[in-house]
Amino acid sequence: MPETLEQAPPAPAPATDRAGFRLAAFAAVIVVVLFAGYGIGRLNNSVEQAQAAPAATGDGHDDHGAVSVAPHDDSGAAPHQHNADGTVTQVAGAGATAESVGGLAVTSAGMTLVPETGLLSTGGAQPYRFRITAAGGAPITTYAVVHDKPLHFVLVRRDLTGFQHLHPTMAPDGTWSINLALAAPGSYRAIADFTAVVGGRQTPATLGVDLTVAGDYRPVALPAPAPRATTDGFSISYAGTPQTGATQPLLMAVTGADGKPAPLEPYLGAFGHLVVLREGDVGYVHVHPEPQPVDGAVKFWLAAPGPGRYRMFFDFQVAGKVHTAAFTAVVK
Protein backbone atom coordinates (compact mmCIF):
# COMPACT_ATOMS: atom_id res chain seq x y z
CA MET A 1 0.00 0.00 0.00
CA PRO A 2 1.27 3.39 -0.73
CA GLU A 3 2.49 5.27 2.22
CA THR A 4 -0.12 7.69 3.62
CA LEU A 5 1.18 11.21 3.86
CA GLU A 6 0.18 13.24 6.89
CA GLN A 7 -1.34 16.60 5.97
CA ALA A 8 0.50 19.42 7.58
CA PRO A 9 -1.57 21.90 9.64
CA PRO A 10 -2.25 25.20 7.89
CA ALA A 11 0.38 27.78 8.45
CA PRO A 12 -0.63 30.62 10.77
CA ALA A 13 -1.66 33.82 9.03
CA PRO A 14 1.02 36.44 8.90
CA ALA A 15 0.85 39.06 11.65
CA THR A 16 0.21 41.78 9.11
CA ASP A 17 -2.96 40.02 7.85
CA ARG A 18 -4.36 39.64 11.38
CA ALA A 19 -3.67 43.28 12.15
CA GLY A 20 -5.38 44.37 8.94
CA PHE A 21 -8.47 42.34 9.78
CA ARG A 22 -8.71 43.83 13.26
CA LEU A 23 -8.30 47.35 11.83
CA ALA A 24 -11.07 46.78 9.26
CA ALA A 25 -13.42 45.44 11.94
CA PHE A 26 -12.70 48.42 14.20
CA ALA A 27 -13.36 50.84 11.33
CA ALA A 28 -16.70 49.19 10.61
CA VAL A 29 -17.74 49.61 14.26
CA ILE A 30 -16.76 53.29 14.13
CA VAL A 31 -18.88 53.86 11.00
CA VAL A 32 -21.92 52.26 12.67
CA VAL A 33 -21.51 54.41 15.78
CA LEU A 34 -21.13 57.59 13.75
CA PHE A 35 -24.28 56.91 11.73
CA ALA A 36 -26.21 56.15 14.91
CA GLY A 37 -25.02 59.37 16.53
CA TYR A 38 -25.95 61.35 13.44
CA GLY A 39 -29.48 59.96 13.58
CA ILE A 40 -29.83 60.71 17.29
CA GLY A 41 -28.51 64.23 16.74
CA ARG A 42 -31.06 64.88 14.01
CA LEU A 43 -33.81 63.60 16.28
CA ASN A 44 -32.71 65.85 19.16
CA ASN A 45 -32.47 68.89 16.88
CA SER A 46 -35.97 68.27 15.57
CA VAL A 47 -37.35 68.06 19.10
CA GLU A 48 -35.57 71.24 20.16
CA GLN A 49 -36.82 73.14 17.12
CA ALA A 50 -40.38 72.01 17.78
CA GLN A 51 -40.15 73.10 21.42
CA ALA A 52 -38.67 76.47 20.42
CA ALA A 53 -41.65 77.37 18.24
CA PRO A 54 -44.76 77.92 20.38
CA ALA A 55 -47.98 77.86 18.44
CA ALA A 56 -50.28 80.83 18.13
CA THR A 57 -53.51 80.81 20.03
CA GLY A 58 -56.83 81.98 18.69
CA ASP A 59 -57.49 83.65 15.39
CA GLY A 60 -56.19 87.09 16.36
CA HIS A 61 -59.48 88.43 17.79
CA ASP A 62 -61.43 87.95 20.98
CA ASP A 63 -65.17 87.66 21.35
CA HIS A 64 -65.58 91.44 21.44
CA GLY A 65 -63.83 92.13 18.14
CA ALA A 66 -60.58 93.31 19.71
CA VAL A 67 -57.25 91.94 18.58
CA SER A 68 -55.76 89.22 20.76
CA VAL A 69 -52.12 88.43 21.38
CA ALA A 70 -50.18 85.25 21.97
CA PRO A 71 -49.58 84.37 25.64
CA HIS A 72 -45.94 85.37 25.83
CA ASP A 73 -44.25 87.99 28.00
CA ASP A 74 -40.52 88.26 28.64
CA SER A 75 -40.81 90.92 31.32
CA GLY A 76 -39.20 88.60 33.84
CA ALA A 77 -36.52 87.36 31.46
CA ALA A 78 -32.81 88.02 31.71
CA PRO A 79 -31.46 91.27 30.26
CA HIS A 80 -31.46 91.19 26.48
CA GLN A 81 -31.37 93.36 23.39
CA HIS A 82 -33.21 93.10 20.09
CA ASN A 83 -31.27 92.67 16.85
CA ALA A 84 -32.03 93.54 13.27
CA ASP A 85 -32.24 89.95 12.04
CA GLY A 86 -35.14 89.14 14.36
CA THR A 87 -32.99 87.52 17.02
CA VAL A 88 -32.87 88.45 20.69
CA THR A 89 -29.40 88.53 22.23
CA GLN A 90 -29.24 87.53 25.88
CA VAL A 91 -26.77 89.85 27.58
CA ALA A 92 -26.88 88.87 31.24
CA GLY A 93 -23.14 89.17 31.71
CA ALA A 94 -20.00 89.67 29.69
CA GLY A 95 -19.31 87.58 26.63
CA ALA A 96 -22.45 88.02 24.54
CA THR A 97 -22.35 90.41 21.60
CA ALA A 98 -24.85 92.15 19.37
CA GLU A 99 -23.75 91.85 15.75
CA SER A 100 -26.44 94.04 14.25
CA VAL A 101 -28.81 96.86 14.96
CA GLY A 102 -32.49 97.08 14.08
CA GLY A 103 -34.67 99.58 12.28
CA LEU A 104 -32.50 99.84 9.17
CA ALA A 105 -34.75 97.82 6.85
CA VAL A 106 -38.42 98.08 5.93
CA THR A 107 -38.54 94.30 5.37
CA SER A 108 -37.06 91.59 7.58
CA ALA A 109 -37.86 87.95 8.39
CA GLY A 110 -40.51 87.96 5.63
CA MET A 111 -42.42 90.87 7.18
CA THR A 112 -42.82 94.43 5.86
CA LEU A 113 -43.73 97.72 7.49
CA VAL A 114 -46.32 99.43 5.24
CA PRO A 115 -47.30 103.00 6.26
CA GLU A 116 -50.37 104.73 4.85
CA THR A 117 -48.37 107.91 4.32
CA GLY A 118 -44.79 109.09 4.51
CA LEU A 119 -45.57 112.80 4.85
CA LEU A 120 -46.86 114.65 7.92
CA SER A 121 -46.88 118.24 9.12
CA THR A 122 -45.91 120.06 12.29
CA GLY A 123 -48.43 121.23 14.83
CA GLY A 124 -51.10 119.34 16.74
CA ALA A 125 -51.60 115.62 16.98
CA GLN A 126 -52.33 113.88 13.68
CA PRO A 127 -53.04 110.22 12.98
CA TYR A 128 -50.34 107.93 11.64
CA ARG A 129 -51.34 104.46 10.48
CA PHE A 130 -49.40 101.45 9.25
CA ARG A 131 -49.59 97.69 8.85
CA ILE A 132 -47.17 94.82 9.26
CA THR A 133 -47.66 92.41 6.38
CA ALA A 134 -46.52 88.82 5.95
CA ALA A 135 -44.62 87.49 2.95
CA GLY A 136 -47.80 87.11 0.90
CA GLY A 137 -48.94 90.67 1.61
CA ALA A 138 -51.68 89.86 4.13
CA PRO A 139 -51.68 91.98 7.30
CA ILE A 140 -50.52 90.28 10.49
CA THR A 141 -53.06 90.47 13.31
CA THR A 142 -51.58 88.30 16.07
CA TYR A 143 -48.64 89.43 18.19
CA ALA A 144 -46.91 88.29 21.36
CA VAL A 145 -46.90 90.64 24.32
CA VAL A 146 -43.33 91.72 25.05
CA HIS A 147 -42.87 94.00 28.04
CA ASP A 148 -46.58 94.59 28.42
CA LYS A 149 -47.17 95.66 24.79
CA PRO A 150 -47.62 93.83 21.46
CA LEU A 151 -45.69 96.56 19.60
CA HIS A 152 -43.25 99.29 20.60
CA PHE A 153 -43.04 102.31 18.27
CA VAL A 154 -40.03 104.63 18.34
CA LEU A 155 -39.92 107.90 16.42
CA VAL A 156 -36.84 110.11 16.15
CA ARG A 157 -35.55 112.75 13.78
CA ARG A 158 -32.43 111.78 11.88
CA ASP A 159 -30.32 114.21 13.91
CA LEU A 160 -31.47 112.12 16.93
CA THR A 161 -33.75 114.82 18.37
CA GLY A 162 -37.50 114.62 19.02
CA PHE A 163 -37.34 111.08 20.45
CA GLN A 164 -40.69 109.43 21.27
CA HIS A 165 -41.38 105.91 22.57
CA LEU A 166 -45.04 105.18 21.87
CA HIS A 167 -47.50 102.28 21.77
CA PRO A 168 -50.05 102.26 18.94
CA THR A 169 -53.33 100.39 19.03
CA MET A 170 -54.36 97.87 16.40
CA ALA A 171 -57.71 97.47 14.67
CA PRO A 172 -59.08 93.99 13.86
CA ASP A 173 -57.88 94.34 10.25
CA GLY A 174 -54.25 94.70 11.38
CA THR A 175 -53.98 98.48 11.02
CA TRP A 176 -51.93 100.15 13.75
CA SER A 177 -52.79 103.75 14.70
CA ILE A 178 -51.05 106.41 16.77
CA ASN A 179 -51.45 110.18 17.05
CA LEU A 180 -48.17 111.99 16.45
CA ALA A 181 -47.33 115.53 17.51
CA LEU A 182 -44.21 116.69 15.69
CA ALA A 183 -42.66 119.99 16.74
CA ALA A 184 -40.01 120.43 14.05
CA PRO A 185 -39.70 119.75 10.31
CA GLY A 186 -37.20 117.24 9.00
CA SER A 187 -36.62 113.61 8.10
CA TYR A 188 -37.69 111.16 10.80
CA ARG A 189 -37.22 107.45 11.31
CA ALA A 190 -40.25 105.44 12.46
CA ILE A 191 -39.27 102.10 14.03
CA ALA A 192 -41.64 99.26 14.92
CA ASP A 193 -40.32 96.70 17.44
CA PHE A 194 -42.55 93.62 17.82
CA THR A 195 -42.90 89.85 17.92
CA ALA A 196 -45.41 88.62 15.36
CA VAL A 197 -47.10 85.23 15.34
CA VAL A 198 -47.04 83.88 11.79
CA GLY A 199 -47.70 80.28 10.85
CA GLY A 200 -47.75 79.26 14.50
CA ARG A 201 -44.32 80.74 15.18
CA GLN A 202 -43.35 83.77 17.23
CA THR A 203 -40.96 85.86 15.14
CA PRO A 204 -39.37 89.02 16.57
CA ALA A 205 -38.47 91.83 14.17
CA THR A 206 -37.53 95.51 14.18
CA LEU A 207 -38.55 97.39 11.03
CA GLY A 208 -37.98 101.02 10.09
CA VAL A 209 -39.33 103.48 7.54
CA ASP A 210 -38.70 107.15 6.78
CA LEU A 211 -41.21 109.84 7.62
CA THR A 212 -40.93 113.41 6.29
CA VAL A 213 -42.26 116.49 8.05
CA ALA A 214 -42.36 119.38 5.59
CA GLY A 215 -40.84 122.73 6.45
CA ASP A 216 -37.56 124.50 7.05
CA TYR A 217 -35.25 121.82 8.41
CA ARG A 218 -32.64 123.06 10.87
CA PRO A 219 -30.46 120.18 12.10
CA VAL A 220 -29.27 120.18 15.70
CA ALA A 221 -25.73 119.14 16.56
CA LEU A 222 -25.36 116.11 18.79
CA PRO A 223 -24.60 117.19 22.39
CA ALA A 224 -21.16 116.44 23.79
CA PRO A 225 -20.75 113.18 25.71
CA ALA A 226 -21.59 113.50 29.40
CA PRO A 227 -22.45 110.92 32.09
CA ARG A 228 -25.14 113.12 33.65
CA ALA A 229 -28.45 114.56 32.43
CA THR A 230 -31.47 116.31 33.91
CA THR A 231 -35.13 116.00 33.03
CA ASP A 232 -38.34 117.05 34.78
CA GLY A 233 -36.48 117.93 37.99
CA PHE A 234 -34.60 114.62 38.16
CA SER A 235 -30.86 114.16 37.90
CA ILE A 236 -29.79 111.01 36.07
CA SER A 237 -26.25 109.69 35.88
CA TYR A 238 -24.81 106.56 34.36
CA ALA A 239 -21.67 104.57 35.03
CA GLY A 240 -20.04 102.31 32.48
CA THR A 241 -18.41 102.48 29.05
CA PRO A 242 -20.16 100.93 26.02
CA GLN A 243 -17.79 98.86 23.89
CA THR A 244 -17.91 96.66 20.82
CA GLY A 245 -17.34 92.91 20.92
CA ALA A 246 -18.59 92.24 24.44
CA THR A 247 -21.37 93.36 26.72
CA GLN A 248 -20.56 95.99 29.30
CA PRO A 249 -22.65 97.04 32.32
CA LEU A 250 -24.40 100.41 32.35
CA LEU A 251 -25.92 101.53 35.65
CA MET A 252 -28.51 104.32 35.56
CA ALA A 253 -29.08 106.15 38.85
CA VAL A 254 -31.97 108.60 39.29
CA THR A 255 -31.96 111.30 41.99
CA GLY A 256 -34.92 113.50 42.90
CA ALA A 257 -34.95 117.22 43.60
CA ASP A 258 -34.33 116.46 47.27
CA GLY A 259 -31.02 114.79 46.42
CA LYS A 260 -32.27 111.35 47.41
CA PRO A 261 -32.63 108.29 45.14
CA ALA A 262 -35.93 108.47 43.28
CA PRO A 263 -38.49 105.74 44.08
CA LEU A 264 -38.50 104.03 40.68
CA GLU A 265 -41.55 102.04 39.63
CA PRO A 266 -41.84 99.23 37.09
CA TYR A 267 -42.67 100.52 33.63
CA LEU A 268 -43.63 98.10 30.86
CA GLY A 269 -42.49 95.17 32.94
CA ALA A 270 -39.09 96.60 33.96
CA PHE A 271 -37.56 99.33 36.10
CA GLY A 272 -36.32 101.07 32.98
CA HIS A 273 -35.87 100.81 29.24
CA LEU A 274 -32.84 101.85 27.21
CA VAL A 275 -33.09 102.71 23.51
CA VAL A 276 -29.73 103.31 21.83
CA LEU A 277 -29.64 105.02 18.41
CA ARG A 278 -26.55 105.36 16.23
CA GLU A 279 -25.68 108.63 14.54
CA GLY A 280 -25.76 108.48 10.75
CA ASP A 281 -28.00 105.52 9.97
CA VAL A 282 -30.24 105.69 13.08
CA GLY A 283 -29.42 102.09 13.90
CA TYR A 284 -31.58 100.91 16.81
CA VAL A 285 -30.82 98.79 19.87
CA HIS A 286 -33.43 98.22 22.60
CA VAL A 287 -32.03 96.92 25.88
CA HIS A 288 -33.92 95.64 28.93
CA PRO A 289 -32.36 95.66 32.41
CA GLU A 290 -31.84 93.15 35.16
CA PRO A 291 -35.09 92.33 36.97
CA GLN A 292 -34.26 94.37 40.09
CA PRO A 293 -32.23 97.56 40.67
CA VAL A 294 -28.66 97.11 41.88
CA ASP A 295 -27.89 99.41 44.83
CA GLY A 296 -30.73 101.63 43.66
CA ALA A 297 -29.50 101.84 40.05
CA VAL A 298 -31.05 100.22 36.97
CA LYS A 299 -28.47 97.85 35.48
CA PHE A 300 -28.31 97.21 31.75
CA TRP A 301 -25.88 95.14 29.70
CA LEU A 302 -25.02 96.69 26.34
CA ALA A 303 -22.90 95.50 23.43
CA ALA A 304 -22.38 98.33 20.95
CA PRO A 305 -22.74 97.04 17.37
CA GLY A 306 -19.83 99.16 16.11
CA PRO A 307 -17.78 102.29 16.66
CA GLY A 308 -19.43 105.68 16.35
CA ARG A 309 -21.49 108.22 18.24
CA TYR A 310 -24.74 107.13 19.87
CA ARG A 311 -27.65 108.77 21.65
CA MET A 312 -28.96 106.75 24.60
CA PHE A 313 -32.56 107.30 25.79
CA PHE A 314 -33.41 106.01 29.26
CA ASP A 315 -37.12 105.71 30.15
CA PHE A 316 -38.07 105.44 33.82
CA GLN A 317 -41.22 105.90 35.87
CA VAL A 318 -41.82 107.72 39.18
CA ALA A 319 -45.24 108.32 40.77
CA GLY A 320 -47.02 106.92 37.73
CA LYS A 321 -45.33 109.25 35.22
CA VAL A 322 -42.75 108.27 32.61
CA HIS A 323 -39.66 110.41 32.12
CA THR A 324 -36.86 110.19 29.54
CA ALA A 325 -33.20 111.12 30.00
CA ALA A 326 -30.87 111.38 27.01
CA PHE A 327 -27.09 110.88 26.83
CA THR A 328 -24.47 111.02 24.10
CA ALA A 329 -21.90 108.20 24.10
CA VAL A 330 -18.86 107.68 21.90
CA VAL A 331 -17.83 104.09 21.14
CA LYS A 332 -14.30 103.59 19.82
C-alpha positions, 0 to 999 in steps of 0.5 A, spaced: 500 500 500 502 506 498 504 510 504 499 515 507 502 522 507 500 526 513 497 533 511 500 538 515 496 543 519 495 550 515 500 555 516 498 561 521 496 567 518 502 572 517 501 578 523 500 583 518 494 580 515 491 579 522 492 586 524 489 588 517 483 584 519 482 587 526 483 594 523 477 593 518 473 590 523 474 596 528 473 601 522 466 598 521 464 599 528 466 606 528 462 607 522 456 604 525 456 608 531 457 615 527 451 613 523 447 612 529 449 618 533 448 622 526 441 619 527 440 621 534 442 628 533 437 629 528 432 627 532 434 631 538 435 637 533 428 636 531 425 636 538 428 642 540 426 646 534 419 644 535 419 646 542 422 652 540 416 654 536 410 655 540 404 655 536 399 661 536 392 661 540 386 663 537 385 667 530 387 674 532 381 676 535 377 675 541 369 675 542 368 682 542 372 684 536 378 686 539 385 683 537 388 678 541 395 676 542 399 670 543 400 668 551 408 670 551 411 675 556 418 676 557 418 681 562 421 677 567 426 674 562 434 676 563 437 682 560 437 682 552 437 686 546 433 686 540 437 685 533 435 687 526 435 679 524 429 678 528 434 675 534 434 676 541 441 677 544 441 675 551 446 679 555 446 677 562 453 678 563 459 679 559 461 675 553 455 676 549 455 680 543 450 684 538 452 683 531 447 688 528 442 693 529 435 694 528 430 699 524 435 699 518 430 695 513 423 696 511 422 688 510 425 683 515 424 675 516 418 675 511 415 681 514 414 688 511 412 695 514 407 698 510 405 706 512 399 709 509 403 715 508 410 718 509 408 725 509 406 729 515 406 736 518 408 740 524 403 742 529 397 738 533 396 731 533 395 727 527 393 720 525 399 715 523 397 708 520 401 702 518 400 695 517 405 689 518 404 684 512 406 677 511 410 674 505 404 674 501 402 681 503 396 679 508 396 683 514 398 680 520 393 680 526 396 676 532 402 678 536 406 676 542 406 681 548 413 683 550 414 688 556 406 689 556 405 691 549 404 687 542 408 693 539 413 698 541 413 704 536 419 709 536 420 715 532 426 720 532 428 725 527 435 723 523 439 728 527 437 724 533 432 729 536 425 729 538 425 722 540 418 718 542 417 711 545 409 710 543 404 704 543 399 704 537 393 700 538 391 695 532 384 694 529 381 687 527 384 688 520 391 689 522 392 696 522 396 700 527 394 707 529 397 712 533 397 720 534 403 723 532 405 731 535 411 733 531 414 739 533 419 740 528 420 739 520 425 734 518 426 727 516 424 722 521 425 714 522 419 710 524 421 704 528 416 698 529 419 693 534 414 687 535 414 679 535 409 677 530 405 670 530 405 667 523 404 660 521 404 658 528 411 661 530 413 667 534 418 671 530 421 678 533 423 683 528 424 691 528 422 694 522 424 702 520 421 706 515 422 714 513 417 719 515 418 726 512 415 732 516 415 738 511 418 745 512 424 749 514 429 743 516 434 746 521 439 740 524 441 740 531 448 738 533 449 732 537 450 734 544 457 732 547 458 726 551 456 727 558 455 721 564 449 726 567 443 729 564 437 732 567 429 731 566 423 734 569 427 735 575 430 729 576 438 728 575 440 722 572 447 719 571 450 713 568 456 709 570 459 704 564 463 704 558 459 701 552 464 697 547 464 693 541 465 685 541 462 684 548 457 686 553 458 691 558 454 694 564 451 700 564 448 703 571 442 708 571 441 712 577 436 717 578 436 722 583 430 726 585 430 734 587 431 732 594 437 729 592 435 722 594 434 716 590 428 716 586 423 711 588 423 708 581 416 704 579 416 698 574 414 701 567 412 696 561 415 690 565 421 693 567 424 698 572 427 702 565 428 701 558 434 703 554 433 705 547 440 706 543 440 710 536 446 710 532 448 717 529 448 716 521 444 711 519 439 711 526 441 704 527 436 701 533 438 697 539 433 696 545 435 693 551 432 691 557 435 691 564 436 686 570 429 684 573 431 688 580 435 695 581 442 694 583 444 698 589 438 703 587 441 703 580 437 700 573 443 695 570 443 694 563 448 690 559 449 693 552 454 690 546 455 696 541 454 694 534 460 698 532 464 704 533 461 711 532 457 716 536 450 714 539 444 717 543 442 713 549 434 714 551 433 712 558 425 711 560 423 710 567 417 711 571 416 715 578 409 716 581 405 713 575 409 718 570 414 716 565 420 720 564 426 720 559 433 722 560 438 722 554 445 721 553 451 722 548 456 716 548 462 715 543 464 708 542 471 707 539 
